Structures are given as structure tokens and as C-alpha cells.
Amino acid sequence: MKIKSMTATFGRLEKARLEPGPGLTLIHAPNEGGKSTWAAFWRTMLYGIDTRDRDKKGYLADKNRYQPWSGAPMEGEITLEYEGRDITIRRGPRGNSPFGFFSAVYTGTQEPVPGLTASNCGELLTGVGAEVFSRSAFLGDGNLSLTTAPELERRIAALVSSGEEDVSFSQAMGRLKEWKNRRQVNKSVGEIPKLEGELSQVREALEQLEDISAQVTRLEGEQAALAREREELSRQMEAHRAAVRQKLDLRYAQAEEEYQAARTQLSNLEAEWAARPLPHREELKKAQGELQYLKVLEEEIKQGSAALEESKQSAALAQEAAKDERFTGLSGEEAVTKAGEDAAAYHAAIKRAAGLRKRFFLFHATFISVSAYFLFSSWYTFRQTNLILPILAVYALLTCLSFLCLRSSSKIRKQAGELLAQYGVQTPEELTAQALSYRDLCQAAGKAVHEVEVIQNAVAERETKLEATQQQLLDFVHQFAPEASDMFGCSAALSRALNVDHDLALARDRTEERRRRLDDLTAQGAGRGEDPGVQLPVPEAGTEETAQALARTAQQLEQVTAQLNQAQGTLQAMGDPAALSAQAEELEGRLERRRLEFDALAAAMDALTQANSQLQERFSPELNRLTGQYMARLTREKYPAVSLTRELEGFVREGDGVLPRSALYLSRGTADQLYLALRLAVCRLCLPEKPPILLDDALTSFDDSRLEGALELLWELSGEQQLLLFSCQKREGEVLADMPGVKKIELL
């Protein structure tokens, strides 16, 4: 199979086209020139895109990484020479799936290639799956190291002997490990731990059944004992209640006797005083309180009379102090108002006089200015203009006006001074202060007069109230003591009536108290019971102690009953013990079988490991031989021998060396040369269809000498198999300049 052309809208490629030659094609481009994109496009056209792949941290899925930069749909076309005919493979979008569309036809026709589908395209054309292809003919990520895969392992293992091995060591070991893990992965996962857990649960259930059965028996015994104890305590409580009822009956009988005695006494008192009806006790106490209130009124009248005399004297003094000849006939507010008006008139006169005085100085200044002008001006000039007389007239007028203003100002000031003089003050402020002082004195005199009136009214009111109260008391007392004629007689009558009423009230209160006590005992269940002389038996423990013991026993009985019900329910829910025993035996048998299987699988894995170790000693001599030949070419015969483990870990030996050296000890360039030799050998031995080999910057770590050897080897191999060598360096072009059949392409 050979590539004739590739057309791609893929990543940064926009309808780009690439036509490699039939042999070795050197494709040069700088970094970010599209080399890796062309390599990924070739692999994707063969094996498609995994649409299930998702972006991760530091990683982009191919379906997102290679979306065309232009926003166009991802699509491509490849023309191949396959089995003597040219075929054209196309992939493009289908719905939301990139590269979901696929077609493979013979070039120039619409005739489909039989059996070639989107899923098997890569494997059918290259002869291997994607894993082997990525580890052999596709060196497209710049990483030449090689890891094994089941399919690649089978193909290499087939080189050992017959070439008919269908299952690799790793697959067989993986299958055995999977079977073993099903039995037991660790102590907690697998069929064996699961069976052990189930068996442990069944055994625990059996043990729990035995424990619960014993618990049920114990709880039934406790329940019966507590029931008997509760019954005995109930009898003791009933005995306590009977004794309490007997005591209540005794108290009831005594209370009934006392009640009847109190009723008899009350009846006697009521009959005794029926002939002399008295007011209610509250009315008598109120009348006595009014009598006491008379004393308070008398004291208040006495104090009020003294205060009235004192207030009258103060009022006379205040009225005398409020007299002022300057404000005769005026009230305080009227005096303040008149003083304010006169002060305002004074200020207005002074302001007017000041204005006239200013005019005097203005006219005088004007006169002086004109006079000065005449003194210093040319007499000849004025004489020629004939203005002398009018100007002199103006001078005279100004002089008269100025002296007239001065005279008016003096007159107004004199009148203003006379306005203040009638009050005997020099300034308006003094006048205002006198008016305010006069107003304060007038207010004080008015207040004193008002206070006299208030005290006089209060004394008169109390005197009136005193007379009315005395008359009311006499009228009230005359109802039951007509002989009382004054307040002393009223006081004596009230005291006598209250004492009589007090005895009657005490009898009523005593009777009511006895009745309430009798009702309380009746409410407590007391009554005329059996003969109180019979002594009832009383338990040794007290009532409170017995009640606490009964409550405690009842609570314990309730708890034990609940525990017993719960244990019986659990016992029923756990099922038949015989069934659990049978289940335990069945689980033990299954567990024994799984343990035997586990041991057998472990032995099989050990045997397979030993066999694999033996096979590794003779692992694919053909691959080791061919890899060694290529390694000798690449390193200029420094490392002519190569040996590989089944995991494709490489060891090299120098020409005169004895011990092989692991690739881990080699420089990066030498390690890359080892794995390039291994990949080329795998392509030669394991890829029968000989697909094109693609190398993307695979030789960048080679020095000039080994680069030349590598290019010579690749040129020789290109005679049998198409090679596409992508490079960002100029060295490859310089080495291949003289080699025939090499096609060079520059990507812009």
C-alpha cells in the first residue's frame, strides 16, 4: 500500500494537499508548520476519531484538538494504491459527529471497495489494529519509545515457533488474574470474602438466636416477678388509702360539729341584736373615717387662715413696690410698649439729625472746594465768560443750606433729649430697662393678689365642707343613737356600734370558715364513714415510699414487657434455626469450593509465570536479530547486538562487551536509535501489508554521523516500503541531496 495524495481540512490545515513519492519523501516544515497535524490526519483517516474521548486537565481530545481553525467542518480525502488499484477514502461530518461519514471507492469511479468500512479501514489496509500501528509504522508524536500491547505481543510471540499463537502471555495472565480476582482481590472484595461475610452473618444470626431465646426466657421470669411485686404494692397502697379515708372521716365529723356550733352562736347574736338594727359595718367604718377627716379639715382651716394673713401682707408690700410715677395708670405690658415706642422715636430723631449733619458737611465741603477753585483759577478766564454772578449766587445758596441743615440737626437732637428727660434717663436702653423692671414688679404684685384669692377660696371651701360633714355625721348617727348631739357623742356612738358589729362579723366569719372547711373535706372524699373506733391495719412502709416503689415497679414492668415483645418479635423475624443451620452448611461448601479454585488459579498463574520466564530466554530471536542489524547500522557498528524482554525493554551490547546494557543507561539519542531500530524491525516482521511508515521529527536527537546512517537505512527500506519523513531541520535534506528517488516537499 502506498499513499498517492492526501487532502485535509483538519486543525490548521485548510484544504491542504500533500502528494508524497512512492519511496522516501522528505517533508520539511518549521515548527507549527503542520507536520504533526498531517501525521495525525493520516492516522485518523485510517482508524477514525474516538468520539467518546473527553478533555482532561492538560489534555485535549482529538475531536476538539483538530477542529479546523477556520470553523469549517472536519473532512479529508486520501488516494492510495492498494492491491494493484487506486482507491479513494473520504471522511467527513455526519450530524454532530466529526468524521462520522465514510466512503471508500475505486478512484475515478463510485464503485465501493468491497468489505472496506469505517470501522475496519485501518486494520484491513495496514494488516494490524490501531495499537500495533501506533507502535510500529506510525512515529507521529516524536516519541520513539515502545510499550507492548496484547496484539503486538501475539504477533511477536508468533515469531518464536509456529506463528499460530492466538493468545498472548499478558492476555492469559490477565484472564487468570481476573478469575482469581473474582474469587478474592483482597481481604474485602471477591466471591470468597462475600461468602465468608455471608457465612459470618448466618453464624452470627444463629448465635443471636440462641442469645435472644435465653433473653426471652430471662425476661419472662422478670415480668412474672415484677407483676407479683406490683400486685402486692397495689394492696399496700389500697390499705394506705383506706387509712387516709378513715382520718378524713374523723376530721369531717369534727368539722361538722364545729360548724353546727358556729351556726348556733351566730343565730343567738342575730336574735339578740334584731331589735336594734345597725348599719352595715362598712358604713360604720366609713362614718368613723369621716370623723377622722373632720380633724384633718380643722387643721387645714387653721393652717390656711395663718397662710391667708401672711399672703395678704405680702400682696400689700408687692402692690406698694409696683407704684412708679413715670408709668402712672399703665400696666406692666403697657409700660413696656410705651417705652419701646419712645425709644424708637428717639432713635429715629437721632438718625434724622445725623442725616442733616451729614448734609451740612457735604454742602460745606462743596463750598470750600468751589472757593478753592476760585482762588487758584485765572480771574481773566471767568471774566471773559460772564459767569461771575451766577457762580457767586450758587456759593451763597450752598452756604445757606449748610447752616440750615446744621440748625435743624441741633433742634432735633434737643427734642430727642427732652423725650428721654421726662423719664429721667440718658439712653433708650435705660428707658427699656426701667419699663421691664416696672413690668416685673406689676407681675409680682398680681401674683401675690392671686395667691391671696386662692388661699381665701381654699379656706372657705374647707369651712363649708367641715359644716356639711358634721351635719351628715349627726344625721347618720341619729339613725341608731338619737341621743348624740355633737361630734364627741357621734364618736362614742360609732365605737359602740362597731364593737357590736365586730362580734356579729366574727360569728359570721367563723361560721363561713367552718362551712368552707366542711366543703373541702367533702371534696376530698370525706363523709360519715364506718365506725371510726375500728383501727385499720397500716403497712410498715409509708405512703410516699409505697407510691414511689409502685411507680418504679410499674415502670420496670413496662420496660421489661417492651423488651420481651421486642425480643419475641426479633426471634420471629429471624426465622427457623434449622433453616439457618442448613444455610450455613451450604455456604461452607461453596466457600470451600471457591478456596480450592483460588488455590488452583494461583498455582496456574505461578506456572504461567515460570513458562513465560522460560520463553523470554528465547523470545523472538528473529526480532532481536533484525533489531540488532538495524542498531548496528544506526550506531556505526558500536552496538551490533540487541536483546528484548517480553515487555519490549531493550538491552544493547557493544562489539567487544560482555554484559548487555539497559536502554535506561543510554543517552537520549542512542535510546531513540534503539527504539527506531526496534520499530523498523517490527514493521518488517509483523506488518505483512507493508503500509507506509511515517516519521515525525524522529531523527532530531541524532548526531550528524548517526543521522547519515539512519537516512541511508531509511532510503534502502524505501525501496520496498513507502516512507514519509517529516523534519524541521535542514540536515536531512543535505544528506539526501545526492540519493536518487527521494522526493522533497516544503510546507509553507
C-alpha positions in Angstrom: 0.0 0.0 0.0 1.3 3.5 -0.9 -0.1 7.0 -0.4 -0.6 8.9 -3.6 -2.2 12.1 -2.2 -3.8 13.5 0.9 -6.2 16.4 1.1 -7.2 17.7 4.5 -9.3 20.3 6.3 -8.0 19.3 9.7 -6.7 21.6 12.5 -4.6 24.3 11.0 -4.8 22.6 7.5 -7.4 24.2 5.3 -8.0 22.2 2.1 -4.2 21.4 2.1 -2.9 18.8 -0.2 0.2 16.5 0.1 1.5 14.2 -2.6 4.3 12.0 -1.4 6.6 10.0 -3.7 6.5 6.2 -4.0 9.7 5.7 -2.0 11.3 8.1 0.6 9.6 11.5 0.8 11.3 14.2 2.9 8.7 16.8 4.0 10.4 19.9 5.6 8.5 22.5 7.6 9.3 24.8 10.5 7.8 24.4 13.9 4.0 24.8 13.8 4.2 24.1 10.0 1.6 21.3 10.2 3.9 18.2 10.3 2.2 16.7 13.4 -1.2 17.6 12.0 -0.5 15.7 8.8 0.7 12.7 10.8 -2.5 12.8 13.0 -4.6 13.2 9.9 -3.1 10.1 8.3 -3.8 8.0 11.4 -7.3 9.4 11.8 -8.2 8.7 8.2 -7.2 5.1 8.8 -8.8 4.5 12.2 -11.2 7.3 12.7 -11.8 9.5 15.8 -12.9 8.3 19.2 -15.9 10.5 19.9 -16.1 9.2 23.5 -12.8 10.7 24.4 -13.1 13.7 26.7 -10.9 16.7 27.5 -8.9 16.4 30.7 -6.5 18.6 32.6 -3.5 19.2 30.4 -5.1 17.1 27.6 -7.4 17.8 24.6 -9.3 15.0 22.9 -8.6 14.7 19.1 -12.2 15.7 18.2 -11.5 19.1 19.8 -7.8 19.4 19.2 -8.1 19.1 15.4 -11.2 21.1 14.8 -10.4 23.3 11.8 -9.2 26.7 12.8 -11.4 28.3 10.1 -14.6 26.9 11.6 -15.2 24.7 8.6 -16.3 21.1 9.1 -13.5 18.5 9.6 -13.1 16.5 6.4 -10.4 14.8 4.3 -9.6 12.5 1.4 -6.7 10.1 0.7 -5.9 8.3 -2.5 -4.0 5.0 -2.1 -2.5 2.3 -4.2 -3.9 -0.9 -2.8 -3.6 -4.4 -4.3 -2.7 -3.0 -7.7 -5.6 -0.5 -7.8 -6.1 3.1 -6.7 -8.8 3.7 -4.1 -10.1 6.9 -2.6 -11.1 7.1 1.1 -13.2 10.1 2.3 -14.2 11.0 5.8 -16.4 14.0 6.8 -19.0 15.2 9.3 -22.3 13.4 9.9 -24.6 15.4 12.2 -22.6 16.4 15.2 -20.1 13.6 14.8 -16.7 14.6 13.3 -15.6 12.1 10.6 -18.8 10.3 11.1 -19.2 10.0 7.3 -17.0 7.4 5.5 -16.7 6.2 1.9 -14.1 4.0 0.1 -14.4 3.8 -3.7 -12.1 2.9 -6.5 -10.5 6.1 -7.7 -12.3 7.8 -10.6 -15.5 5.7 -10.0 -18.3 5.5 -7.5 -17.7 1.7 -7.1 -17.3 0.9 -3.4 -14.3 -1.1 -2.3 -15.8 -4.4 -1.1 -15.5 -5.0 2.7 -13.8 -1.7 3.5 -15.8 0.1 6.2 -15.1 2.9 8.6 -14.5 0.5 11.5 -12.1 -1.9 9.7 -10.5 0.5 7.3 -7.2 0.9 9.2 -6.8 -2.8 10.1 -7.7 -4.0 6.6 -5.3 -1.6 4.8 -2.3 -2.0 7.2 -3.0 -5.5 8.4 -2.8 -4.5 12.1 -5.0 -2.7 14.6 -4.5 0.8 15.9 -2.4 -0.3 18.9 0.2 -2.1 16.7 0.1 0.6 14.0 0.9 3.3 16.6 3.8 1.1 17.9 5.3 0.3 14.6 4.7 2.2 11.3 3.5 5.5 13.0 6.2 7.5 14.7 4.0 10.6 14.7 4.4 12.0 18.2 8.2 12.5 18.3 8.4 9.7 21.0 10.2 6.6 19.8 9.9 4.5 23.0 7.8 1.4 22.6 5.5 -0.3 25.0 3.9 -3.7 24.5 0.2 -4.4 23.7 -1.6 -7.8 23.6 -2.0 -7.8 19.8 1.7 -6.8 19.3 2.8 -9.3 21.8 0.9 -12.1 20.0 2.5 -11.1 16.7 6.0 -11.0 18.1 5.4 -14.3 20.0 4.3 -15.9 16.8 7.9 -15.5 15.6 9.2 -17.9 18.3 8.0 -21.1 16.8 4.9 -21.9 14.7 3.5 -18.5 14.3 0.0 -19.7 15.3 -0.3 -18.3 18.8 -3.7 -16.7 19.3 -3.4 -15.6 23.0 -0.5 -13.5 24.5 1.0 -14.1 27.9 -0.4 -10.8 29.2 -3.9 -11.8 28.0 -3.7 -15.2 29.5 -2.2 -13.8 32.7 -4.9 -11.1 32.7 -7.7 -13.7 32.3 -6.3 -15.8 35.1 -5.9 -12.7 37.3 -9.5 -11.7 36.5 -10.8 -15.1 37.5 -8.6 -15.0 40.7 -9.9 -11.5 41.5 -13.4 -12.7 41.1 -12.7 -15.2 43.9 -10.7 -12.7 46.0 -9.0 -9.4 45.2 -8.0 -8.6 48.7 -9.5 -9.3 52.1 -12.7 -7.4 51.4 -13.5 -7.9 47.7 -14.4 -11.0 45.7 -16.6 -14.1 46.0 -14.6 -15.7 48.8 -14.9 -12.6 51.1 -18.5 -12.3 50.1 -19.2 -15.9 51.0 -17.2 -15.5 54.2 -19.2 -12.5 55.0 -22.5 -14.3 54.4 -21.4 -17.3 56.4 -20.3 -15.0 59.2 -23.7 -13.3 59.1 -25.5 -16.6 59.3 -23.4 -17.8 62.2 -23.9 -14.5 63.9 -27.6 -14.9 63.3 -27.6 -18.4 64.9 -25.6 -17.1 67.9 -28.0 -14.2 68.1 -31.0 -16.6 68.0 -29.5 -18.5 71.0 -28.9 -15.2 72.9 -32.4 -13.9 72.1 -34.0 -17.2 73.2 -32.1 -17.0 76.5 -33.1 -13.3 76.8 -36.8 -14.2 76.2 -36.7 -16.8 79.0 -35.0 -14.4 81.4 -37.4 -11.5 80.6 -40.5 -13.7 81.1 -39.2 -14.6 84.6 -38.6 -10.9 85.3 -42.0 -10.0 84.0 -43.8 -12.5 86.3 -41.8 -11.4 89.4 -42.5 -7.7 88.7 -46.2 -8.4 88.2 -46.4 -10.1 91.6 -44.5 -7.3 93.2 -46.8 -4.7 91.6 -49.9 -6.6 92.9 -48.5 -6.6 96.4 -47.6 -2.9 96.3 -51.1 -2.1 95.0 -52.7 -3.9 98.0 -50.4 -1.8 100.3 -51.4 1.4 98.6 -55.1 0.5 99.0 -54.5 0.0 102.7 -52.9 3.4 102.9 -55.8 5.0 101.1 -58.3 3.3 103.5 -56.4 4.7 106.5 -56.3 8.1 104.9 -60.1 8.0 104.2 -60.7 7.0 107.9 -58.6 10.1 109.0 -60.6 12.3 106.7 -63.9 10.9 108.0 -62.7 11.7 111.6 -61.8 15.2 110.6 -65.2 15.6 108.8 -67.1 14.6 111.9 -65.2 17.1 114.0 -65.6 19.9 111.3 -69.4 19.2 111.2 -69.7 19.6 115.0 -67.7 22.9 114.9 -69.9 24.2 112.0 -73.1 23.5 113.9 -71.7 25.2 117.0 -70.8 28.3 114.9 -74.2 28.5 113.4 -75.9 28.3 116.8 -73.7 31.2 118.1 -74.5 33.3 115.0 -78.2 32.7 115.4 -78.1 33.8 119.0 -76.2 37.0 118.2 -78.6 37.9 115.4 -81.6 37.3 117.6 -80.0 39.4 120.3 -79.5 42.5 118.1 -82.6 42.1 115.9 -84.3 44.8 118.0 -81.5 47.3 117.4 -80.7 47.3 113.6 -77.3 48.8 112.8 -75.9 50.0 109.5 -73.5 47.8 107.7 -70.0 47.5 109.2 -68.5 49.2 106.1 -70.8 52.2 106.5 -69.8 52.5 110.2 -66.1 52.4 109.3 -66.7 55.0 106.6 -68.5 57.2 109.1 -65.6 56.8 111.6 -63.3 57.7 108.8 -65.3 60.9 108.1 -65.0 61.7 111.8 -61.2 61.5 111.5 -61.4 63.6 108.3 -63.1 66.4 110.3 -59.9 66.7 112.4 -57.9 67.0 109.2 -60.2 69.7 107.9 -60.0 71.7 111.1 -56.2 71.5 111.0 -56.1 72.6 107.3 -58.5 75.5 108.1 -56.2 76.7 110.9 -53.1 76.5 108.7 -55.0 78.1 105.8 -56.1 81.1 107.9 -52.5 81.7 109.0 -51.3 81.5 105.4 -54.0 83.9 104.3 -52.9 86.6 106.7 -49.3 86.2 105.6 -50.3 86.2 101.9 -52.3 89.4 102.4 -49.3 91.2 103.9 -47.0 90.0 101.0 -49.6 91.3 98.5 -49.7 94.7 100.1 -46.0 95.0 100.0 -45.8 93.9 96.4 -48.5 96.5 95.3 -46.6 99.3 97.1 -43.4 98.3 95.4 -45.1 98.3 92.0 -46.0 102.0 92.1 -44.0 104.3 89.7 -44.8 107.9 88.9 -43.2 107.6 85.4 -45.8 104.9 84.4 -48.8 106.0 86.4 -52.0 104.5 85.2 -50.2 101.9 83.0 -50.0 98.2 83.4 -46.6 96.4 83.1 -47.1 95.4 79.4 -48.4 98.9 78.5 -45.4 100.5 80.2 -43.0 98.2 78.1 -44.9 99.0 74.9 -44.8 102.8 75.5 -41.1 102.7 76.5 -40.4 100.8 73.3 -42.3 103.4 71.2 -40.5 106.3 72.8 -37.1 104.6 72.4 -37.9 104.0 68.7 -38.9 107.7 68.3 -35.6 108.7 69.9 -33.6 106.5 67.6 -35.5 107.9 64.5 -34.8 111.5 65.6 -31.1 110.8 66.2 -30.9 109.2 62.8 -32.6 112.2 61.1 -30.3 114.6 62.9 -27.3 112.7 61.8 -28.5 112.8 58.2 -28.9 116.6 58.3 -25.5 116.9 59.9 -24.0 114.9 57.0 -25.7 117.3 54.5 -24.2 120.2 56.4 -20.7 118.7 56.0 -21.5 117.9 52.3 -22.6 121.5 51.5 -19.7 122.9 53.5 -17.2 120.7 51.7 -18.7 121.7 48.3 -18.4 125.4 49.3 -14.8 125.0 50.3 -14.0 123.2 47.1 -15.5 125.9 44.9 -13.8 128.6 46.9 -10.5 126.9 46.5 -11.1 126.6 42.8 -11.7 130.4 42.5 -8.7 131.2 44.5 -6.4 129.2 42.3 -8.1 129.9 38.9 -7.4 132.7 36.4 -9.5 135.7 37.1 -9.3 136.6 33.5 -10.9 133.4 32.3 -14.0 133.9 34.4 -14.3 137.5 33.5 -14.4 136.7 29.8 -17.2 134.1 30.3 -19.6 136.4 32.2 -20.3 133.7 34.8 -19.2 135.5 37.9 -22.5 136.5 39.3 -24.3 133.1 38.8 -21.4 131.4 40.5 -21.4 133.8 43.4 -25.2 133.1 43.8 -24.5 129.4 44.0 -21.9 130.0 46.6 -24.4 131.9 48.7 -27.1 129.2 48.3 -24.8 126.4 49.4 -23.8 128.4 52.4 -27.4 129.0 53.5 -28.3 125.3 53.0 -25.4 124.0 55.0 -26.1 126.3 58.0 -29.9 125.5 57.8 -29.1 121.7 58.0 -26.8 122.3 61.0 -29.5 124.3 62.8 -32.3 121.6 62.1 -30.0 118.8 63.4 -29.4 120.6 66.7 -33.1 121.2 67.2 -34.0 117.6 66.5 -31.3 116.4 68.9 -32.7 118.7 71.6 -36.2 117.3 71.2 -34.9 113.7 71.4 -33.1 114.6 74.6 -36.3 116.1 76.1 -38.1 112.8 75.2 -35.7 110.8 77.5 -35.5 113.5 80.1 -39.2 113.1 81.1 -38.2 109.5 82.2 -35.1 110.7 84.0 -32.7 108.6 81.8 -29.9 109.3 79.4 -30.2 106.4 76.9 -33.0 104.4 75.3 -31.5 101.3 76.9 -32.0 102.7 80.4 -35.6 103.5 79.5 -36.2 99.9 78.3 -34.7 98.5 81.5 -36.9 100.7 83.7 -40.0 99.6 81.8 -39.1 95.9 82.1 -38.4 96.3 85.9 -41.8 98.0 86.3 -43.5 95.1 84.4 -41.8 92.5 86.7 -43.0 94.4 89.8 -46.5 94.6 88.4 -46.5 90.9 87.7 -45.2 90.0 91.2 -48.0 92.2 92.7 -50.6 90.5 90.6 -49.3 87.1 91.5 -49.4 87.9 95.2 -53.0 89.1 94.9 -53.9 85.9 93.0 -52.3 83.8 95.7 -54.4 85.6 98.4 -57.6 84.8 96.4 -56.6 81.1 96.0 -55.9 80.7 99.8 -59.0 82.5 100.7 -61.1 80.3 98.4 -59.5 77.1 99.8 -60.2 78.1 103.4 -63.8 79.0 102.6 -64.2 75.6 100.8 -62.9 73.6 103.7 -65.1 75.5 106.2 -68.1 74.7 104.1 -67.1 71.1 103.8 -66.5 70.9 107.6 -70.0 72.1 108.3 -71.6 69.7 105.8 -69.6 66.7 107.0 -70.6 67.4 110.6 -74.3 67.6 109.7 -74.0 64.3 107.7 -72.4 62.5 110.6 -75.1 63.7 113.0 -77.8 62.6 110.6 -76.1 59.1 110.2 -75.6 58.5 113.9 -79.2 59.7 114.8 -80.4 56.5 113.0 -79.2 54.3 115.8 -78.2 56.8 118.6 -80.6 59.8 118.6 -79.1 61.0 121.9 -75.8 62.2 120.2 -75.7 66.0 119.9 -72.1 66.8 119.0 -69.0 65.2 117.4 -67.9 63.7 120.7 -71.2 61.9 121.1 -71.0 60.7 117.4 -67.6 59.2 118.1 -68.8 57.3 121.1 -71.9 56.0 119.3 -69.8 54.8 116.3 -67.4 53.0 118.6 -70.2 51.2 120.4 -71.9 50.2 117.1 -68.6 48.9 115.6 -67.9 46.7 118.6 -71.4 45.2 118.3 -70.9 44.7 114.6 -67.5 43.3 115.2 -68.8 40.4 117.3 -71.5 39.7 114.8 -69.0 39.8 111.9 -66.7 37.4 113.8 -69.5 35.0 114.3 -70.4 35.2 110.6 -66.7 34.7 109.5 -66.4 31.8 111.9 -69.5 30.1 110.6 -68.4 30.7 106.9 -64.9 29.3 107.7 -66.4 26.1 109.3 -68.7 25.7 106.3 -65.8 26.0 103.8 -63.7 23.5 105.7 -66.6 21.1 105.7 -66.9 21.5 101.9 -63.2 21.0 101.4 -63.3 17.7 103.3 -66.4 16.6 101.3 -64.4 17.4 98.0 -61.6 15.2 99.3 -64.0 12.3 99.7 -64.7 12.6 103.4 -68.1 11.7 104.8 -69.9 9.8 107.5 -68.0 6.6 107.2 -67.8 3.4 109.2 -67.3 3.4 112.9 -64.1 5.5 113.5 -63.3 3.4 116.5 -62.2 0.4 114.4 -58.4 0.6 113.9 -57.4 -0.4 110.2 -54.0 -2.2 109.6 -51.3 0.1 108.1 -48.3 -1.2 106.2 -44.8 -0.6 107.6 -43.6 1.5 104.6 -45.0 5.0 104.4 -47.5 6.1 101.7 -45.0 8.1 99.7 -42.4 5.3 99.9 -45.0 2.8 98.8 -46.2 5.0 95.9 -42.7 5.5 94.7 -42.0 1.8 94.9 -45.2 1.1 93.0 -44.4 3.6 90.3 -40.9 2.3 90.0 -42.1 -1.3 89.7 -44.8 -0.4 87.1 -42.1 1.4 85.0 -39.7 -1.6 85.3 -42.6 -3.9 84.3 -43.4 -1.8 81.3 -39.8 -1.7 80.2 -39.4 -5.5 80.7 -42.6 -6.1 78.7 -41.4 -3.9 75.9 -38.0 -5.7 75.8 -39.8 -9.0 75.9 -42.1 -8.0 73.0 -39.1 -6.8 71.0 -37.1 -9.9 71.7 -40.1 -12.1 70.7 -40.6 -10.1 67.5 -36.9 -10.3 66.6 -37.0 -14.1 67.3 -39.9 -14.5 64.9 -38.3 -12.2 62.3 -35.0 -14.2 62.3 -36.8 -17.3 61.1 -36.3 -21.0 61.8 -33.0 -22.0 63.4 -32.9 -25.3 61.4 -33.1 -23.3 58.1 -30.2 -21.1 59.2 -28.1 -24.1 60.1 -28.8 -25.6 56.6 -27.9 -22.3 55.0 -24.6 -22.2 57.0 -23.7 -25.7 55.8 -24.4 -24.8 52.1 -22.3 -21.6 52.4 -19.4 -23.6 54.0 -19.5 -26.0 51.0 -19.5 -23.1 48.4 -16.7 -21.4 50.3 -14.6 -24.5 50.3 -15.0 -24.9 46.5 -14.1 -21.2 45.9 -11.0 -21.6 48.1 -9.9 -24.6 46.1 -10.5 -22.7 42.8 -8.5 -19.8 44.2 -5.5 -22.0 45.1 -5.7 -23.7 41.6 -5.7 -20.3 39.9 -2.8 -19.1 42.0 -0.9 -22.3 41.0 -1.8 -21.7 37.3 -0.5 -18.2 37.5 2.7 -19.3 39.0 3.2 -22.0 36.3 2.4 -19.5 33.6 4.9 -17.0 35.0 7.5 -19.7 35.0 6.7 -20.7 31.4 6.9 -17.0 30.4 10.3 -16.7 32.1 11.5 -19.7 30.0 10.0 -18.2 26.8 11.7 -14.9 27.5 15.0 -16.6 27.2 14.2 -17.4 23.6 11.8 -14.5 22.9 11.7 -13.9 19.2 15.3 -14.4 18.1 14.3 -13.1 14.7 13.2 -9.7 16.1 16.3 -9.5 18.2 18.5 -10.3 15.2 16.9 -7.8 12.8 16.8 -5.1 15.5 20.5 -5.7 16.2 21.3 -5.3 12.5 19.4 -2.0 12.2 21.0 -0.8 15.5 24.5 -1.6 14.1 23.7 0.4 11.0 22.4 3.3 13.1 25.3 3.4 15.6 28.0 2.7 13.0 28.6 -0.8 14.4 29.1 0.4 18.1 26.1 -1.7 19.3 25.8 -4.8 17.0 23.7 -6.9 19.3 20.2 -6.2 20.9 18.1 -8.3 23.2 14.5 -7.6 24.1 12.3 -8.6 27.0 8.6 -9.6 26.5 7.8 -6.0 27.7 10.0 -4.7 24.8 12.5 -3.3 27.2 15.8 -3.1 25.2 19.3 -4.1 26.1 22.4 -3.4 23.9 25.8 -4.8 23.9 29.0 -3.2 22.4 31.0 -5.1 20.0 33.7 -6.2 22.5 31.4 -6.0 25.5 30.3 -9.0 27.7 27.3 -7.7 29.6 24.3 -6.1 27.9 23.3 -2.5 28.9 19.8 -1.4 29.6 18.3 1.4 27.4 17.8 3.3 30.7 21.6 3.8 30.8 21.9 5.2 27.3 21.8 8.8 26.1 18.5 10.0 24.7 19.8 9.9 21.1 21.1 6.3 21.5 17.9 5.2 23.1 15.9 6.8 20.2 18.2 4.9 17.8 17.5 1.7 19.7 13.7 2.1 19.6 13.8 3.3 15.9 15.6 0.1 15.1 13.0 -1.9 17.0 10.1 -0.2 15.3 11.6 -0.8 11.9 12.2 -4.4 12.7 8.6 -4.7 13.9 7.4 -3.2 10.7 9.5 -5.6 8.7 8.4 -8.7 10.6 4.9 -8.0 11.9 3.3 -5.9 9.2 2.8 -8.1 6.2 0.8 -5.5 4.2 3.9 -3.1 4.5 1.9 0.1 5.0 3.7 3.5 4.6 6.0 4.3 7.5 5.5 7.8 8.9 8.3 9.5 10.9 7.6 12.9 12.5 10.8 14.6 13.8 12.1 11.2 14.7 15.8 12.0 14.0 16.2 15.3 15.8 18.3 13.8 18.6 20.7 12.0 16.2 24.2 13.4 15.7 25.4 14.0 12.1 27.2 10.7 11.7 24.3 8.6 13.0 21.8 10.8 11.2 23.6 9.9 7.9 23.5 6.2 8.8 19.8 6.4 9.7 18.9 8.1 6.4 20.9 5.6 4.4 18.9 2.8 6.1 15.6 4.5 5.5 16.5 5.1 1.9 17.2 1.4 1.5 14.0 0.4 3.2 12.0 2.8 1.0 12.8 0.6 -1.9 10.3 -1.9 -0.5 8.0 0.3 1.6 6.9 3.9 1.3 8.4 6.2 3.9 7.3 9.8 4.8 9.9 11.6 6.9 8.8 14.9 8.4 11.5 17.2 9.7 12.0 20.7 10.9 15.8 20.6 10.2 17.8 21.1 7.1 20.3 18.3 7.9 18.1 15.5 6.4 17.8 17.4 3.1 21.6 17.9 2.9 22.3 14.2 3.4 19.6 13.0 1.0 20.6 15.6 -1.7 22.5 13.0 -3.8 20.3 10.0 -3.2 18.1 9.1 -6.2 14.3 8.6 -5.8 13.9 10.9 -2.8 11.1 13.4 -3.1 11.4 16.7 -1.2 8.4 18.8 -0.2 8.4 22.2 1.5 5.4 23.0 3.7 4.7 26.7 3.9 
